[in-house]
Amino acid sequence: MSRPATGTTSTAPTARQVWTRVRGAALVLALILTGGLALATLHSTDSHGALDPRSADPQGSRAVSELLKARGVTVTLATTLAEATAAADTGTTLLVTTPDLLTDTQQAALHSAMEASSGRTVLVGAGRASLTTLAPGVTSAPSTPVRERAPACTLPAATRAGSVDLGGERYEVSPGTTTDACYLADGLPTLLHLTDTGTGTGTGTGDTVLLGSPDILYNSRLDQRGNASLALQLLGSRPHLVWYLPSLSDTSATADTPADDTTGNFLALIPSGWLWGTLQLAVAAVLAALWRSRRLGPLVTEHLPVALRASEATEGRARLYRKANARDRAASVLRTATRTRLAPLLGVPVQDAHSPDRLLPALSARLPETTADPRNLLFGPAPADDATLIRLADQLDALEREVRTS
């Protein structure tokens, strides 16, 4: 007899158990989110990306911007082509931080503004994508690592600054171009000064500076060697500096950009730290998933809250076999149990009960005139239908009774 259950019993975890399991991970997640929000709040006004004159980050340029303002230079941040070209005049230095990201239309418009002006244009990291339009007669050579380099030229700004941290793009100049080639790397300059670029309404005294790498403008490098001196001289030669940071908010950026190039330009403008951060989060998520998937340990025996009769357990398992249409598994269980019970009756060791070569000879010696085929009954194929399975069960019972009474 089974004992009546006194209440509803469930093996599902309770809310308290669930909270006990997840509270540690929830606390860690809450701390990470709180710390991230706090850091974002503290640095939201100082972090604007690389070469941004508002950014106090290591690769920002707030330090050089503040030094220029202290010297009386007006610094204007431009994020659109219209703002940059409108400010180009005789008393202006135009700094273009990423000229290679400009589209062909933007480069043409910027070059026209440069020709019509007698100011200075500083192109940072200009490569093959922009030199043809913005600096005709100059081509890009393979880049070189950034390291300390000596001026090796007569450009006054370079000779006064001395050794600085430069590298990146190297430049080759076509014959007949008036230039100052400084800070050589394997014979090619990483700083190139082009003179007499004004051909429009200006006086013809404009110039262009090609800076192979932006390192002398970074906050983290400004106090090293002659970086600050060179940066202040190149950017502070005019009373007004226009700091042009190309952005996706500029409508001119999509004027001639194919739809399939939009994603590439967008990714190029995202700071590298965000891309690496996203990759690290993805790796962390995969590792966390693998860790959680391995938390299930081995199965343990659990005491049932109520007592079950053997017949009920047998019927329940039979229903499961029937629902799964597992006649092969049911037949195997029936045959295995029969062989296990027959072996001691026939004098066969239990470990040999499932060996046809040991069990069948002993059975034949005990029942020489049995009507059913013992091999087919005990080791035969799976039944094809339910009727055959029932008949097999009956035949196994009859065989066992016959052995017991013999």
Backbone torsions as a table, in degrees:
resi	resn	phi	psi	omega
1	MET	NA	139.0	176.5
2	SER	-90.0	146.1	178.9
3	ARG	-79.4	136.0	-179.6
4	PRO	-65.7	139.5	178.4
5	ALA	-72.1	137.1	-179.4
6	THR	-85.9	-10.1	-179.5
7	GLY	-174.3	178.4	179.9
8	THR	-73.7	126.1	-178.1
9	THR	-115.1	133.9	-179.3
10	SER	-135.9	140.0	176.7
11	THR	-91.3	-1.7	178.2
12	ALA	-69.5	142.8	-179.6
13	PRO	-65.1	143.4	177.8
14	THR	-79.1	169.8	179.2
15	ALA	-61.7	-36.4	178.3
16	ARG	-65.4	-40.7	179.1
17	GLN	-66.6	-40.4	178.4
18	VAL	-62.4	-43.8	-179.8
19	TRP	-64.4	-38.3	178.9
20	THR	-62.0	-35.9	-178.2
21	ARG	-74.2	-37.7	-171.0
22	VAL	-102.1	-3.9	-173.8
23	ARG	-66.9	-32.3	178.3
24	GLY	-64.2	-49.4	178.6
25	ALA	-63.6	-37.6	179.3
26	ALA	-64.7	-38.8	178.7
27	LEU	-65.5	-43.7	178.6
28	VAL	-62.1	-43.8	179.4
29	LEU	-62.7	-41.3	179.4
30	ALA	-63.9	-39.9	178.4
31	LEU	-65.1	-40.9	179.3
32	ILE	-63.7	-46.2	180.0
33	LEU	-63.4	-42.0	179.7
34	THR	-64.2	-44.9	178.0
35	GLY	-62.7	-40.3	178.3
36	GLY	-63.6	-43.2	178.8
37	LEU	-65.0	-39.0	179.4
38	ALA	-64.8	-45.5	178.8
39	LEU	-64.1	-41.1	178.9
40	ALA	-62.7	-37.4	178.9
41	THR	-68.6	-41.4	-178.3
42	LEU	-67.4	-35.5	-174.1
43	HIS	-105.0	5.5	-175.8
44	SER	-63.0	-28.1	-178.1
45	THR	-91.4	-11.3	-175.9
46	ASP	-109.3	-19.9	-174.7
47	SER	-103.4	113.7	-178.8
48	HIS	-131.6	2.4	179.0
49	GLY	111.3	173.0	-178.0
50	ALA	-67.8	142.4	176.9
51	LEU	60.7	20.7	176.8
52	ASP	-90.3	126.6	-178.0
53	PRO	-67.3	-8.1	176.5
54	ARG	-95.2	-10.0	-170.5
55	SER	-91.1	131.8	174.7
56	ALA	-96.9	8.4	177.6
57	ASP	-67.3	163.2	179.0
58	PRO	-54.3	-36.4	179.8
59	GLN	-99.2	11.9	171.9
60	GLY	-81.4	179.3	-176.1
61	SER	-132.7	29.6	-179.5
62	ARG	-66.4	-34.6	-177.2
63	ALA	-62.8	-49.2	-179.4
64	VAL	-67.0	-33.1	176.9
65	SER	-63.8	-43.7	-179.9
66	GLU	-67.2	-37.0	177.6
67	LEU	-64.9	-39.3	178.0
68	LEU	-64.8	-41.7	178.1
69	LYS	-63.2	-37.2	178.3
70	ALA	-65.9	-24.8	177.4
71	ARG	-88.1	4.4	177.4
72	GLY	91.7	9.6	179.3
73	VAL	-89.2	130.2	176.6
74	THR	-83.0	124.2	-178.3
75	VAL	-107.5	122.4	179.5
76	THR	-118.9	125.6	178.4
77	LEU	-87.9	127.0	177.8
78	ALA	-120.1	129.9	178.0
79	THR	-114.0	0.0	177.2
80	THR	-127.3	156.8	179.8
81	LEU	-65.3	-36.3	-179.6
82	ALA	-62.5	-42.5	178.5
83	GLU	-64.7	-39.2	-177.1
84	ALA	-68.6	-46.5	-177.0
85	THR	-72.6	-30.9	-179.2
86	ALA	-67.0	-26.8	-177.3
87	ALA	-91.4	-4.2	-176.7
88	ALA	-74.9	115.6	176.0
89	ASP	-153.5	-170.6	-174.0
90	THR	-61.7	-38.6	-175.7
91	GLY	-94.4	26.6	-173.7
92	THR	-125.5	140.5	167.0
93	THR	-105.4	124.2	179.5
94	LEU	-104.0	113.9	178.4
95	LEU	-100.6	120.7	178.2
96	VAL	-108.6	112.1	-171.3
97	THR	-76.3	-36.2	-177.3
98	THR	-136.4	72.6	-176.4
99	PRO	-63.9	-26.9	-178.8
100	ASP	-68.7	-17.3	179.0
101	LEU	-83.7	-10.4	179.7
102	LEU	-74.3	143.6	176.7
103	THR	-75.2	170.6	179.7
104	ASP	-59.6	-41.0	179.7
105	THR	-65.1	-43.2	178.5
106	GLN	-63.6	-42.2	179.5
107	GLN	-63.2	-41.3	179.1
108	ALA	-63.5	-43.7	179.3
109	ALA	-65.2	-39.8	179.5
110	LEU	-67.3	-39.9	178.7
111	HIS	-64.9	-38.4	176.8
112	SER	-61.6	-41.5	177.9
113	ALA	-65.3	-37.0	178.5
114	MET	-65.7	-41.0	179.9
115	GLU	-67.3	-33.7	-178.7
116	ALA	-81.2	-3.3	-176.5
117	SER	-114.1	156.4	173.4
118	SER	-109.3	19.4	178.6
119	GLY	-86.8	-169.7	179.8
120	ARG	-105.3	140.3	174.2
121	THR	-119.6	127.8	178.3
122	VAL	-114.1	118.1	179.8
123	LEU	-106.2	118.8	-176.2
124	VAL	-97.2	119.4	176.9
125	GLY	68.1	27.7	180.0
126	ALA	-65.2	128.4	-179.2
127	GLY	-120.3	-159.1	-175.0
128	ARG	-59.1	-31.6	-175.5
129	ALA	-69.0	-22.1	-175.0
130	SER	-123.7	-16.5	-174.6
131	LEU	-65.2	-36.8	-177.1
132	THR	-58.1	-37.8	-178.0
133	THR	-90.4	-46.1	-172.2
134	LEU	-85.2	-23.4	179.9
135	ALA	-141.2	72.2	-179.8
136	PRO	-57.9	140.8	-178.7
137	GLY	91.7	-4.3	179.5
138	VAL	-117.7	135.4	177.0
139	THR	-122.6	159.3	-177.4
140	SER	-95.9	138.4	175.0
141	ALA	-107.8	165.4	178.6
142	PRO	-51.9	141.6	-175.0
143	SER	-71.6	166.0	-177.9
144	THR	-135.4	152.0	180.0
145	PRO	-62.2	152.4	177.3
146	VAL	-80.3	129.0	175.9
147	ARG	-159.5	175.8	-179.5
148	GLU	-67.8	129.4	-179.4
149	ARG	-135.4	146.9	177.7
150	ALA	-87.7	155.1	-175.7
151	PRO	-60.0	-52.2	-179.3
152	ALA	53.7	38.6	176.8
153	CYS	-157.5	177.8	-177.8
154	THR	-106.1	8.7	178.1
155	LEU	-62.4	122.3	-175.8
156	PRO	-54.9	-42.4	-179.2
157	ALA	-61.1	-38.3	-179.0
158	ALA	-73.0	-42.4	-178.7
159	THR	-66.6	-34.5	177.7
160	ARG	-72.4	-35.2	-178.6
161	ALA	-75.5	-34.0	-177.6
162	GLY	76.6	-148.5	-176.7
163	SER	-69.7	137.9	-180.0
164	VAL	-138.9	171.9	177.4
165	ASP	-92.1	106.1	-179.3
166	LEU	-140.0	160.5	179.6
167	GLY	172.6	-141.8	178.6
168	GLY	74.8	-130.6	-177.9
169	GLU	-67.5	141.4	171.2
170	ARG	-115.6	155.8	-169.9
171	TYR	-129.1	144.4	173.4
172	GLU	-119.9	138.2	-173.7
173	VAL	-115.3	137.4	177.1
174	SER	-72.8	152.9	-178.4
175	PRO	-59.2	145.1	177.2
176	GLY	91.9	-3.4	180.0
177	THR	-91.8	129.7	-179.9
178	THR	-80.6	115.2	-175.6
179	THR	-143.9	162.9	165.3
180	ASP	-117.8	116.7	-177.9
181	ALA	-102.5	115.4	-173.2
182	CYS	-125.7	161.2	175.8
183	TYR	52.2	68.3	-173.9
184	LEU	-74.3	147.4	173.2
185	ALA	-133.1	109.7	-175.4
186	ASP	55.8	40.8	175.2
187	GLY	86.4	-5.5	-179.3
188	LEU	-116.7	141.2	-174.5
189	PRO	-76.5	147.4	170.0
190	THR	-103.1	-5.7	170.5
191	LEU	-132.6	125.6	-177.4
192	LEU	-128.1	128.4	179.7
193	HIS	-111.2	114.2	179.7
194	LEU	-101.3	127.4	-177.7
195	THR	-106.2	164.4	175.8
196	ASP	57.0	54.4	178.3
197	THR	-97.6	-9.6	180.0
198	GLY	-77.9	119.9	-177.8
199	THR	-128.5	4.3	-176.3
200	GLY	-107.6	-126.9	-176.9
201	THR	-77.0	-9.0	179.7
202	GLY	-74.5	-175.7	-175.8
203	THR	-91.2	0.1	179.6
204	GLY	84.3	13.4	-179.6
205	THR	-107.4	12.5	178.4
206	GLY	-71.9	159.2	179.2
207	ASP	-144.8	164.8	179.4
208	THR	-130.1	136.5	178.6
209	VAL	-117.7	125.7	175.2
210	LEU	-102.7	117.4	-178.6
211	LEU	-107.4	116.9	-172.9
212	GLY	-63.7	-31.9	179.7
213	SER	-143.9	156.1	-176.1
214	PRO	-90.8	9.1	-167.5
215	ASP	-62.5	-32.2	-178.2
216	ILE	-70.0	-11.6	179.5
217	LEU	-96.4	-9.0	-177.7
218	TYR	-73.0	145.5	175.8
219	ASN	-58.9	-38.4	-175.0
220	SER	-71.8	-18.6	-176.4
221	ARG	-114.3	-4.3	-172.0
222	LEU	-64.3	-30.7	-176.8
223	ASP	-90.1	8.6	-178.3
224	GLN	-102.3	138.4	176.5
225	ARG	48.1	-136.4	-178.9
226	GLY	-100.9	23.8	-176.1
227	ASN	-59.6	-47.5	-177.7
228	ALA	-63.6	-41.6	-179.7
229	SER	-61.2	-47.1	-179.0
230	LEU	-65.7	-42.5	-179.6
231	ALA	-62.9	-43.7	-178.6
232	LEU	-67.9	-34.9	179.4
233	GLN	-72.3	-40.2	-179.1
234	LEU	-70.2	-37.9	-175.1
235	LEU	-95.8	-16.1	-175.5
236	GLY	-107.9	18.6	-179.5
237	SER	-75.4	-16.4	176.9
238	ARG	-120.1	157.8	-176.9
239	PRO	-72.4	-12.2	-176.7
240	HIS	-131.3	128.4	177.3
241	LEU	-115.7	124.3	173.8
242	VAL	-102.2	115.1	-177.2
243	TRP	-97.6	104.5	-173.2
244	TYR	-96.6	114.4	174.2
245	LEU	-109.9	102.2	178.6
246	PRO	-57.8	142.3	-177.6
247	SER	-143.3	161.2	178.2
248	LEU	-73.0	-15.8	178.3
249	SER	-72.9	-11.5	179.1
250	ASP	-77.3	118.3	-178.8
251	THR	-64.3	-26.2	179.8
252	SER	-68.8	-16.1	-178.7
253	ALA	-70.6	-24.1	-178.1
254	THR	-106.2	9.7	-176.9
255	ALA	-64.5	-39.4	-179.8
256	ASP	-130.2	24.9	-179.9
257	THR	-93.1	121.1	176.6
258	PRO	-58.9	154.8	-177.5
259	ALA	-60.7	-34.9	-176.7
260	ASP	-77.1	-7.7	178.1
261	ASP	-93.8	-10.4	-175.6
262	THR	-62.1	-43.3	-178.8
263	THR	-63.4	-41.6	179.4
264	GLY	-62.4	-44.7	177.9
265	ASN	-63.3	-39.8	-179.7
266	PHE	-63.1	-45.8	179.9
267	LEU	-65.0	-34.1	179.9
268	ALA	-66.5	-29.4	-178.6
269	LEU	-85.9	-11.8	178.1
270	ILE	-76.7	130.9	177.9
271	PRO	-57.4	143.0	-175.6
272	SER	-61.5	-29.5	179.8
273	GLY	-60.7	-36.8	179.3
274	TRP	-68.4	-38.6	179.3
275	LEU	-65.2	-44.0	178.8
276	TRP	-66.3	-37.7	178.0
277	GLY	-62.3	-41.2	178.1
278	THR	-64.4	-40.8	178.0
279	LEU	-63.7	-42.1	179.3
280	GLN	-64.7	-39.5	177.4
281	LEU	-63.8	-39.1	178.6
282	ALA	-64.3	-43.2	178.0
283	VAL	-63.7	-41.3	179.1
284	ALA	-63.4	-39.0	178.9
285	ALA	-64.6	-40.6	178.4
286	VAL	-64.8	-43.9	179.4
287	LEU	-64.8	-38.9	177.8
288	ALA	-64.1	-38.9	178.7
289	ALA	-64.7	-41.6	178.0
290	LEU	-65.2	-39.7	179.2
291	TRP	-63.2	-46.2	-179.3
292	ARG	-67.2	-32.8	-178.4
293	SER	-70.2	-18.8	-178.8
294	ARG	-98.7	8.0	-177.6
295	ARG	-79.4	-16.6	178.3
296	LEU	-74.1	115.4	-178.3
297	GLY	-87.2	-166.3	179.6
298	PRO	-68.7	157.2	178.4
299	LEU	-67.1	143.3	178.1
300	VAL	-122.6	151.6	177.9
301	THR	-77.8	130.9	-178.9
302	GLU	-116.8	130.8	178.4
303	HIS	-73.8	124.3	-179.6
304	LEU	-69.5	144.3	-179.4
305	PRO	-70.2	-16.5	178.8
306	VAL	-132.2	159.9	177.6
307	ALA	-90.1	133.7	-179.6
308	LEU	-111.7	137.9	174.8
309	ARG	-71.6	148.8	-178.6
310	ALA	-60.1	-36.5	-179.6
311	SER	-64.8	-36.3	179.0
312	GLU	-67.4	-42.3	177.6
313	ALA	-63.2	-40.6	179.0
314	THR	-63.9	-44.3	179.0
315	GLU	-64.2	-39.0	179.0
316	GLY	-63.3	-42.7	178.5
317	ARG	-67.3	-36.7	178.7
318	ALA	-63.4	-40.2	178.1
319	ARG	-63.2	-38.5	178.0
320	LEU	-63.6	-43.8	177.7
321	TYR	-61.0	-41.6	-178.1
322	ARG	-67.4	-41.1	179.5
323	LYS	-63.3	-35.9	179.3
324	ALA	-86.5	-0.7	-178.9
325	ASN	57.4	38.4	-174.9
326	ALA	-96.0	64.0	178.9
327	ARG	-66.1	-34.0	179.8
328	ASP	-64.5	-42.2	179.2
329	ARG	-67.3	-41.2	179.2
330	ALA	-63.6	-43.2	178.9
331	ALA	-64.2	-39.0	179.4
332	SER	-64.2	-39.5	178.5
333	VAL	-64.6	-42.9	179.9
334	LEU	-63.7	-45.6	-178.4
335	ARG	-66.7	-40.7	-179.8
336	THR	-62.7	-44.2	179.8
337	ALA	-64.7	-39.4	179.5
338	THR	-65.9	-44.4	-180.0
339	ARG	-63.4	-38.0	-179.9
340	THR	-64.3	-37.4	179.7
341	ARG	-78.0	-30.8	-178.2
342	LEU	-75.1	-32.7	-173.6
343	ALA	-55.9	-50.0	178.6
344	PRO	-63.1	-32.4	179.4
345	LEU	-68.0	-28.8	-178.0
346	LEU	-96.3	0.6	-179.0
347	GLY	78.2	21.6	179.0
348	VAL	-101.1	134.1	176.6
349	PRO	-56.4	147.0	-178.0
350	VAL	-61.0	-35.8	-179.6
351	GLN	-66.9	-17.4	177.7
352	ASP	-103.2	12.0	-176.3
353	ALA	-65.4	-24.8	-175.1
354	HIS	-105.7	18.9	176.3
355	SER	-104.2	114.1	-179.4
356	PRO	-57.3	-34.9	-176.6
357	ASP	-69.3	-21.9	179.3
358	ARG	-100.8	-36.2	-174.6
359	LEU	-81.4	-43.9	-173.7
360	LEU	-65.7	-41.9	176.7
361	PRO	-60.2	-40.0	179.0
362	ALA	-66.0	-36.4	179.0
363	LEU	-68.8	-42.1	179.2
364	SER	-64.4	-35.9	178.5
365	ALA	-68.9	-31.0	-179.6
366	ARG	-80.9	-37.0	-178.3
367	LEU	-126.9	75.7	-176.5
368	PRO	-66.9	-22.7	-175.1
369	GLU	-115.3	29.9	178.8
370	THR	-65.8	142.4	-176.4
371	THR	-78.3	-35.8	-178.5
372	ALA	-85.8	155.9	178.8
373	ASP	-81.5	110.2	-176.3
374	PRO	-60.3	-38.5	-178.9
375	ARG	-62.9	-43.8	-178.8
376	ASN	-67.6	-35.8	179.8
377	LEU	-69.4	-46.7	-172.2
378	LEU	-90.0	-24.9	-176.1
379	PHE	-133.9	19.1	-174.4
380	GLY	-79.6	-176.4	-179.4
381	PRO	-73.8	170.2	179.4
382	ALA	-70.7	147.0	178.7
383	PRO	-64.9	148.7	-178.4
384	ALA	-84.0	-25.1	-179.0
385	ASP	-148.5	177.0	-177.4
386	ASP	-65.4	-37.8	-179.8
387	ALA	-61.7	-42.7	178.4
388	THR	-64.7	-37.2	178.6
389	LEU	-64.1	-43.4	178.7
390	ILE	-63.7	-41.4	178.7
391	ARG	-63.9	-38.0	177.4
392	LEU	-62.5	-42.2	179.7
393	ALA	-62.7	-43.1	178.6
394	ASP	-62.9	-42.9	-179.1
395	GLN	-65.9	-37.0	177.6
396	LEU	-65.9	-40.8	176.9
397	ASP	-63.0	-42.2	-179.9
398	ALA	-64.4	-40.4	179.5
399	LEU	-63.6	-42.7	-179.1
400	GLU	-65.7	-40.4	178.0
401	ARG	-63.8	-39.2	-179.4
402	GLU	-64.1	-40.6	179.0
403	VAL	-66.4	-40.7	-178.4
404	ARG	-66.3	-33.4	-176.8
405	THR	-92.1	-6.6	-177.2
406	SER	-79.9	NA	NA
